[in-house]
Amino acid sequence: MVPGWLMPLMLQASGAEPPVLPPQPPEVTPEDQGPPPVDNESIEGRRRPGYTGPLPDAVTQANPGAVRAPPPEAFPTDQIPIPDRWRLIETLGLVKERWFDPYNQNTLKGDRPLNPDRVPFITGQDWFFAANLVSDTVLEPRTFPIPVGVQTTSRPQSLDVFGKDASYVASQTIIASAALIKGSTAFKPPDVEYRMTLALNMNYVDVPERRVLHVEPSKPTHRFDHFLGVQEAFIDYHIRNVSERYDFDSVRVGIQPFQADFRGFLFNDQQLGVRLFGNRDNNRFQYNLAAFWRLEKDTNSGLNSVVQRPRDDFVLLANVYRQDFLIPALTSQVTVAYNRNREGDEIEVDDNGFPVRPSLLGTLRGHDYDVLYLGYNADGRVGRINVTASAYAALGEDQNNFFTDREADIRAYFGAAELSYDRDWMRFRLSGAWASGDADPFDDTEGGFDAIFENPIFAGADTSYWIRQTIPFAGGGRAVALSGRNGLLNSLRSSKEQGQSNFNNPGLMLLGVGADFDLTPEVRLSGNANHLWFENTSTLQALRMEGSIPKSIGWDLSAAGIWRPKATQNLVFRLSAATLIAGDGFRDLFDNTDGSKAYYSVLANAIVSY
């Protein structure tokens, strides 16, 4: 065997050409090998982008005698008709509609449109009917300062200004509402809405003294009354959409609810009026332009009375809302309201025989007034803190100050705020309110703030003793209340429902704390502690002819439990208790021989809704 190195020499010696050898690849080092090949199946269920693995082998199937599937041309269209989509689940037998069932889909509560084949006066599949029926039951034992009748008393030798203070109220209200609505309102407002709401109230009251329930001393100290009121009767017409996201303009005419601010401090009522409203910027901007002609109210139920002529009391109101204004997550609202009252020449006596216009204060003369309310309201969050705040200025003119019988300027102010903090299932609240009082009732400026028709959701709302109860101002005004039922202000009005606004009042200061505990989705416990003062007692001193009256009203302590057995609003049961521990100013006004320094209120309320 010839060595490889000798072969070229031998070929050269023989004169032959050496063979041409193929080029040898360069030596490859580990650094030059590059990354290893990618494993396309490295993770089960995932593949490398851009890689398509080999397809499986084709499957062939032989089925002699089988019927061939019909071609696409055998079907008339590419859609198969199905029953009414609103009633598809019922057609399939998954649910059966029952007219008395409020918890499942029901045509009577607007879950499905009316069938045009069964309702002859409608056309199309976009008419809905919504019926509501509410039973509201209230049982309320309570105590408050009750004056002894001037002519007679139920208890012999009861010669004090204030008599026994215990009374009892039972009230049953049935609210029936029906609405006919055109348009699917899941993402847009209705095209047209017709709504009617009637409320039937039956109430029984028992008090220990005469001339509290009736002006005639011969009548008994208990009363049963009933009234049917029209709370809603309006037409809502959708004028236009102004964006692809259904920003809109609408108009509503008739008896309708309206709340001027977030908590109902200025005007929260159901009145006859015209309202133009809508939104812009994907619902981040909202507006209201409204005019109301106030209806008379029934004396004992507080419901609207449409059988009486409306009052000479008009409200023009405009407000705008802007979300995320000033800071994100805060909705700001600006309100301008004008209240024009021309009832100075009228004499109105309520159903129990007590004069309500004019109120029996001072010179006992009626008055006209014009008041412009300017307000700013906020609702939302600042970081972890929930914020609700309101500020109002009342500017105007009173044609007749009942202290001086002269014209007077109205310059009154109001502010309220509530801060709350949520932690898990608990909410802790801090509340404060201030309403200016009249510093000098005999000058030409009235400085006591009063609202048009307040119904505040604030500082415990109607769980609170002060907000829930009427405190009669005996000894300084006849048939006049220091503060009214479901009201916060010390307005010295004959009636919140039938009386006139009064800007000669002592004002109010409130500071309170509260907490809500959602123990379960069905059970909530709440507690509130508020301290109240008169802002200025000059008006009280003039009416009572006293040299000085302390400002302290006292402590308002309340607790409430709410149970919703179905975790819905269909069944709501509430039990609350409240007490007012009288301060020096309250005891000065309502001292009695029994020495009562604390007053109580117990409220049992059951609401059943369909």
C-alpha positions in Angstrom: 0.0 0.0 0.0 1.5 3.3 -1.1 1.4 6.1 1.5 -0.7 9.1 0.6 2.3 11.5 0.7 4.2 9.4 -1.8 1.5 9.2 -4.4 2.0 12.7 -5.9 5.7 12.1 -6.3 5.2 8.9 -8.1 2.7 10.5 -10.5 5.0 13.4 -11.2 7.9 11.0 -12.0 5.7 9.1 -14.4 4.6 12.3 -16.1 0.8 11.8 -15.2 -1.4 14.7 -14.0 -2.4 14.4 -10.3 -6.2 14.0 -9.6 -8.2 17.0 -8.6 -9.5 16.5 -5.1 -12.8 18.2 -4.0 -12.4 21.2 -1.7 -12.4 20.3 2.0 -14.9 22.2 4.2 -13.3 24.5 6.7 -13.0 23.4 10.2 -16.1 24.2 12.2 -15.8 25.3 15.7 -18.6 25.1 18.3 -18.9 28.9 18.2 -19.7 28.8 14.5 -22.4 26.1 14.7 -25.2 28.7 15.7 -28.3 27.9 17.8 -29.7 24.4 17.8 -32.7 23.7 15.6 -36.1 24.9 17.1 -38.4 22.2 18.5 -41.7 23.1 17.0 -43.5 20.9 19.5 -41.6 21.9 22.6 -44.8 22.9 24.4 -47.9 20.9 24.0 -50.8 22.8 22.5 -48.5 25.6 21.2 -46.6 26.1 18.0 -43.9 28.5 16.7 -45.4 31.5 14.8 -45.1 31.0 11.0 -44.7 27.2 11.2 -47.3 24.8 9.8 -46.8 21.2 10.7 -47.4 18.3 8.3 -51.1 17.6 7.7 -52.6 14.3 8.6 -53.3 11.7 5.9 -56.6 12.2 4.1 -59.5 10.2 5.4 -61.6 8.4 2.9 -65.0 6.8 3.8 -67.1 4.5 1.8 -70.7 4.2 2.8 -72.6 2.3 0.1 -76.4 3.2 0.1 -76.1 6.4 2.1 -78.3 9.4 1.3 -76.4 12.3 0.1 -76.7 15.6 2.0 -78.9 18.2 0.2 -76.9 20.9 -1.6 -77.0 24.5 -0.4 -79.4 25.3 -3.2 -82.0 23.2 -1.5 -82.4 25.9 1.3 -84.4 29.0 0.2 -82.2 31.5 2.2 -79.2 31.5 4.5 -81.4 32.3 7.5 -83.9 30.1 9.2 -86.9 31.8 10.8 -87.3 31.4 14.6 -90.1 32.5 16.9 -90.1 35.9 18.5 -86.6 36.4 19.9 -88.1 37.9 23.1 -90.1 34.7 23.7 -87.6 32.1 22.3 -86.7 30.6 25.7 -90.4 30.3 26.5 -91.0 28.5 23.1 -88.2 26.1 23.9 -89.8 25.3 27.2 -87.0 26.7 29.3 -89.3 29.1 31.2 -93.0 29.7 31.6 -94.2 33.3 32.0 -96.6 34.0 34.9 -98.2 37.4 35.1 -97.8 37.5 38.9 -94.1 36.6 38.9 -91.8 39.7 39.3 -88.6 37.7 39.6 -88.5 36.2 36.0 -89.1 37.6 32.6 -92.6 39.1 32.5 -94.3 41.2 29.8 -96.2 43.2 32.4 -93.0 44.6 33.8 -91.4 45.5 30.5 -89.1 42.6 30.0 -90.6 41.8 26.6 -92.4 43.9 24.0 -96.2 43.7 23.6 -97.4 41.3 20.9 -99.0 43.5 18.1 -101.2 40.6 17.2 -102.9 40.8 20.6 -102.8 44.6 21.2 -104.6 46.2 18.3 -103.6 49.8 18.9 -99.8 49.3 18.5 -97.6 48.4 15.6 -94.1 47.0 15.6 -92.1 45.0 18.1 -90.8 47.9 20.2 -93.7 48.8 22.4 -93.2 47.9 26.1 -95.7 48.0 29.0 -94.4 48.3 32.6 -96.6 48.0 35.6 -95.5 48.6 39.2 -97.4 48.0 42.4 -95.9 49.0 45.8 -97.2 48.6 49.3 -95.6 50.9 51.8 -96.6 50.2 55.5 -95.5 52.4 58.4 -96.0 52.0 62.1 -94.5 54.8 64.2 -94.8 55.4 67.9 -93.1 58.6 68.8 -92.9 61.5 71.3 -92.5 65.2 70.6 -93.5 68.5 72.4 -97.4 68.6 72.1 -99.0 71.9 73.2 -102.0 71.9 75.4 -105.2 73.2 73.7 -106.1 76.8 74.4 -109.8 76.2 75.1 -109.7 72.7 76.6 -107.6 69.7 77.3 -108.2 66.0 77.4 -106.7 65.8 80.8 -108.3 67.8 83.7 -105.9 70.1 85.5 -103.4 70.0 82.6 -102.5 73.7 82.7 -99.0 73.5 81.3 -98.0 74.9 77.9 -97.0 71.4 76.8 -98.9 68.2 77.8 -98.3 64.5 77.3 -95.9 63.9 74.4 -96.6 60.3 73.3 -98.4 59.8 70.0 -98.9 57.0 67.4 -99.0 56.9 63.6 -100.0 54.1 61.3 -99.9 54.7 57.5 -100.6 52.5 54.6 -99.8 53.7 51.0 -100.5 51.7 47.9 -98.7 53.0 44.8 -99.8 51.8 41.3 -97.9 52.9 38.2 -98.2 52.0 34.6 -96.1 53.1 31.6 -96.3 52.5 27.9 -92.9 52.9 26.3 -91.8 52.9 22.6 -88.2 51.9 21.9 -85.7 49.4 23.1 -84.1 51.3 26.0 -81.1 49.0 26.6 -78.7 51.5 24.9 -80.8 54.5 24.1 -83.6 56.6 25.6 -87.2 55.8 24.8 -88.8 57.3 21.7 -92.1 58.0 23.6 -93.2 57.2 27.1 -96.6 57.6 28.7 -96.7 57.2 32.5 -99.4 57.4 35.2 -98.8 56.9 38.9 -101.6 56.9 41.6 -101.0 56.7 45.3 -103.7 55.8 47.8 -102.8 56.7 51.4 -104.7 55.7 54.6 -103.5 57.0 57.9 -104.4 56.8 61.5 -103.1 59.2 64.2 -103.6 59.2 67.9 -102.4 62.0 70.2 -103.0 62.8 73.9 -104.1 66.4 73.5 -106.9 68.3 71.7 -106.5 70.9 68.9 -103.5 69.0 67.6 -105.3 67.0 64.9 -108.3 69.3 64.4 -108.8 73.0 65.0 -112.1 72.3 66.8 -111.5 71.4 70.4 -114.8 69.3 70.4 -113.3 66.7 68.0 -111.5 63.7 69.4 -107.7 63.2 69.7 -107.5 60.5 67.1 -108.1 60.7 63.3 -108.5 58.4 60.4 -108.0 59.9 56.9 -107.5 58.7 53.4 -106.6 60.3 50.1 -105.9 59.4 46.4 -103.2 61.5 44.8 -101.8 61.7 41.3 -98.0 61.5 41.7 -97.1 61.1 38.0 -99.0 61.8 34.8 -96.6 62.8 32.0 -95.6 62.3 28.3 -91.9 62.0 27.5 -91.0 62.6 23.9 -87.6 61.9 22.4 -86.8 64.8 20.1 -83.5 63.7 18.6 -80.2 61.9 18.9 -77.2 64.0 18.5 -74.4 61.4 18.3 -73.8 57.8 17.4 -73.7 57.0 21.1 -77.3 58.2 21.6 -76.6 61.5 23.2 -80.1 63.1 23.0 -82.6 65.8 23.7 -86.0 65.0 25.1 -89.0 66.9 26.5 -91.3 65.8 29.3 -94.7 67.4 30.0 -97.0 66.7 33.0 -96.8 65.8 36.7 -93.2 64.4 37.1 -90.6 63.9 39.7 -87.6 66.2 39.8 -84.6 66.6 42.2 -82.6 69.8 41.9 -79.4 68.4 43.4 -77.8 65.1 44.5 -79.3 65.0 48.0 -82.6 66.9 47.7 -81.7 70.0 49.7 -83.4 72.6 47.5 -86.3 71.0 45.6 -87.2 67.3 45.6 -90.9 66.8 44.6 -93.4 65.6 42.0 -95.0 68.6 40.4 -96.8 69.8 37.3 -94.2 71.1 34.8 -92.4 71.1 31.5 -88.8 69.8 31.4 -86.3 69.8 28.5 -83.4 67.5 29.2 -80.6 65.6 27.5 -76.9 64.9 27.4 -73.7 65.3 25.4 -70.2 64.0 25.1 -71.1 60.3 25.6 -73.2 61.2 28.7 -70.4 63.1 30.4 -72.5 66.3 30.2 -76.2 66.4 31.2 -78.6 69.3 31.4 -82.1 70.2 32.6 -84.3 73.2 31.8 -87.6 73.0 33.8 -90.6 75.1 34.7 -93.0 73.9 37.4 -96.4 75.2 38.5 -96.8 73.8 42.1 -99.8 71.8 43.0 -101.7 71.9 46.2 -101.0 69.0 48.6 -103.4 67.0 50.7 -102.8 68.0 54.3 -102.5 64.6 56.0 -101.0 62.4 53.3 -98.8 65.0 51.5 -100.0 63.7 48.1 -100.8 65.8 45.1 -104.3 67.1 44.9 -105.4 67.6 41.3 -109.0 68.6 42.2 -107.8 72.0 43.5 -106.4 74.8 41.5 -102.6 74.9 41.4 -100.9 77.4 43.6 -99.6 80.8 42.6 -96.1 79.5 43.1 -93.8 79.0 40.2 -90.3 77.5 39.9 -88.0 78.0 37.0 -84.9 75.8 37.2 -81.8 75.0 35.2 -78.9 72.8 36.0 -75.9 71.2 34.3 -73.8 68.2 35.3 -70.3 67.5 34.2 -68.4 64.3 35.0 -64.7 64.4 35.9 -64.9 68.2 36.4 -62.3 69.8 38.6 -60.8 66.4 39.4 -61.4 62.9 37.9 -64.2 60.8 39.4 -66.0 63.9 40.6 -69.3 65.0 39.0 -69.9 68.8 39.4 -73.3 70.4 39.1 -74.3 74.0 38.8 -78.0 74.9 39.7 -79.9 78.1 39.1 -83.5 78.3 40.4 -86.0 81.1 40.5 -89.0 80.8 42.8 -91.8 83.3 42.2 -94.6 83.3 44.8 -97.8 85.4 44.5 -99.9 84.2 47.4 -99.7 87.2 49.6 -103.4 88.1 49.1 -104.7 84.5 49.6 -106.0 82.8 52.7 -105.6 79.0 52.7 -107.0 76.8 55.4 -105.9 73.1 55.5 -108.2 70.1 55.8 -107.9 70.1 59.6 -109.0 73.7 59.9 -105.6 75.4 60.6 -104.5 78.4 58.5 -101.5 77.7 56.4 -101.3 80.8 54.2 -100.4 83.2 55.6 -98.7 81.5 58.5 -99.8 82.8 61.9 -96.5 84.6 62.7 -95.8 88.3 63.5 -98.3 90.6 61.9 -100.3 87.7 60.4 -100.1 89.2 57.0 -99.5 87.4 53.7 -96.4 88.1 51.5 -95.2 87.7 48.0 -91.5 87.0 47.3 -89.0 86.4 44.5 -86.0 84.3 45.2 -83.0 83.4 43.0 -81.1 80.3 44.2 -77.5 79.9 43.0 -75.9 76.6 43.8 -72.9 74.3 43.3 -73.1 70.6 44.0 -70.5 67.8 43.8 -70.7 64.1 44.1 -68.0 61.4 43.5 -64.7 60.4 44.8 -61.4 62.0 45.8 -59.0 59.2 46.1 -60.5 56.7 48.6 -63.0 59.2 50.0 -66.6 59.5 48.8 -67.7 63.1 48.6 -71.1 64.8 48.4 -71.3 68.6 48.9 -73.8 71.4 48.3 -73.7 75.1 48.5 -76.5 77.6 47.9 -77.1 81.3 48.0 -80.7 82.6 48.2 -81.0 86.2 46.9 -84.2 88.1 46.3 -86.9 90.3 47.8 -89.8 89.7 50.2 -92.7 92.1 49.6 -93.7 92.0 53.3 -91.6 91.1 56.3 -94.1 89.8 58.9 -92.1 91.5 61.7 -92.0 95.0 60.1 -94.6 95.1 57.3 -91.9 96.4 55.0 -90.1 95.1 52.0 -87.0 93.2 52.8 -84.0 91.9 50.9 -83.3 88.2 51.1 -79.7 87.2 51.7 -79.4 83.7 53.0 -76.9 80.9 52.5 -76.6 77.1 52.9 -73.8 74.5 52.8 -73.6 70.8 53.5 -71.1 68.1 52.9 -70.8 64.4 53.6 -67.5 62.4 53.4 -67.5 58.7 53.6 -64.8 55.9 53.6 -65.4 52.4 52.4 -63.5 49.4 53.9 -64.7 46.0 52.8 -68.4 45.8 54.0 -68.3 48.9 56.1 -68.8 52.6 55.3 -68.0 55.3 57.8 -69.5 58.8 57.3 -68.9 62.3 58.5 -71.6 64.9 57.9 -71.8 68.6 58.3 -74.5 71.2 57.4 -74.9 75.0 58.0 -77.9 77.1 57.1 -77.7 80.8 57.9 -80.1 82.3 60.5 -81.6 85.8 60.5 -79.5 88.0 62.8 -82.0 90.9 63.2 -85.7 90.2 62.4 -86.6 93.9 62.5 -84.1 95.2 59.9 -84.7 95.1 56.1 -82.7 92.0 55.4 -83.9 88.4 55.9 -81.0 86.1 56.4 -82.5 82.7 57.4 -82.1 80.1 54.6 -85.2 78.2 53.5 -85.7 75.8 50.6 -88.5 75.5 48.0 -89.4 71.9 49.0 -86.7 70.0 50.7 -86.6 66.2 51.2 -83.0 65.5 52.1 -81.2 62.2 52.0 -78.5 63.2 54.5 -77.2 62.5 58.0 -79.4 59.4 58.5 -82.4 60.8 56.4 -85.7 59.7 57.8 -84.1 57.4 60.3 -83.0 60.6 62.1 -85.3 62.0 64.7 -84.8 65.6 63.6 -85.5 64.9 60.0 -88.4 62.5 60.5 -90.4 64.5 63.1 -92.4 67.7 63.1 -91.6 70.0 66.0 -94.5 72.5 66.6 -93.4 76.0 67.6 -95.9 76.5 70.3 -95.8 79.7 72.3 -94.4 81.8 69.4 -96.6 81.0 66.5 -99.9 79.2 66.1 -100.0 76.2 63.8 -96.4 76.7 62.9 -93.6 74.1 63.0 -90.0 74.8 64.0 -88.9 72.1 61.6 -91.1 70.1 59.3 -91.5 66.3 58.7 -88.9 65.0 56.3 -87.0 68.2 56.5 -83.7 69.4 57.9 -84.1 73.2 58.1 -85.5 75.3 61.0 -87.8 77.1 58.6 -90.7 78.2 60.9 -93.3 77.3 58.3 -96.9 76.5 58.7 -96.5 73.5 56.5 -93.8 72.3 54.1 -96.4 71.0 51.7 -98.9 74.0 51.8 -97.0 76.9 53.4 -94.8 79.5 52.0 -91.0 79.8 52.3 -89.9 81.8 55.3 -86.5 83.5 55.5 -87.1 84.9 59.0 -85.8 81.8 60.8 -83.0 80.8 63.2 -81.0 78.6 60.8 -79.2 75.4 61.6 -75.9 73.9 62.3 -75.3 70.1 62.2 -72.2 67.9 62.8 -72.6 64.2 62.7 -70.9 60.8 62.3 -72.5 57.6 61.0 -71.7 54.1 59.7 -73.3 51.4 57.5 -72.5 47.7 57.9 -73.5 45.3 55.1 -73.4 42.1 57.2 -74.8 40.1 54.2 -76.2 41.0 50.8 -79.6 40.9 52.6 -78.9 42.7 55.9 -77.6 46.2 56.6 -77.1 47.9 60.0 -76.7 51.7 60.2 -76.0 54.1 63.0 -75.9 57.9 63.2 -75.0 60.5 65.9 -75.7 64.2 65.0 -75.4 67.3 67.2 -77.6 70.2 66.2 -77.6 73.9 67.0 -79.6 77.0 66.0 -77.3 79.3 63.9 -78.9 82.4 65.4 -81.7 82.7 67.9 -82.7 86.3 67.4 -85.9 85.3 65.6 -86.9 82.9 68.3 -86.3 85.5 71.0 -88.5 88.0 69.2 -91.3 85.6 68.7 -91.1 84.2 72.2 -90.3 87.6 73.8 -87.4 86.2 75.6 -84.1 88.0 76.3 -81.9 85.0 75.4 -82.3 81.5 74.1 -79.3 79.1 74.0 -78.3 77.7 70.6 -77.9 74.0 71.5 -80.7 71.8 70.1 -79.2 68.6 71.3 -78.1 65.1 70.2 -79.9 63.1 67.6 -79.0 59.4 68.0 -80.4 56.8 65.7 -79.9 53.2 64.6 -81.6 51.2 61.8 -81.6 47.6 60.4 -82.7 46.8 56.9 -83.5 43.3 55.7 -84.0 42.4 52.0 -84.8 38.6 52.1 -84.5 38.2 48.3 -81.4 40.6 48.0 -83.6 42.8 45.8 -85.8 45.8 46.2 -89.0 43.8 45.9 -89.1 43.0 49.6 -87.6 45.6 52.0 -88.2 45.6 55.8 -86.7 48.3 58.0 -86.8 48.9 61.8 -85.2 52.0 63.2 -85.2 53.8 66.5 -84.1 57.4 67.2 -83.9 59.7 70.2 -83.4 63.4 70.6 -81.5 64.3 73.8 -82.6 67.9 74.3 -80.0 70.6 74.6 -80.3 73.9 76.5 -82.0 75.7 73.6 -84.5 73.0 73.0 -85.4 72.7 76.7 -85.8 76.5 76.9 -88.4 76.4 74.1 -90.2 73.2 75.1 -89.9 72.9 78.9 -92.8 71.0 80.6 -93.9 69.9 84.0 -93.0 66.2 83.3 -89.4 67.3 82.8 -88.9 65.4 79.5 -85.4 65.8 78.3 -85.4 63.1 75.7 -87.8 62.3 72.9 -88.0 59.1 70.8 -89.2 57.8 67.5 -89.6 54.1 66.5 -90.2 53.4 62.8 -91.3 50.0 61.4 -91.5 50.0 57.6 -92.4 47.3 55.2 -92.2 47.8 51.4 -93.4 45.1 49.0 -92.9 45.9 45.3 -94.1 44.2 42.1 
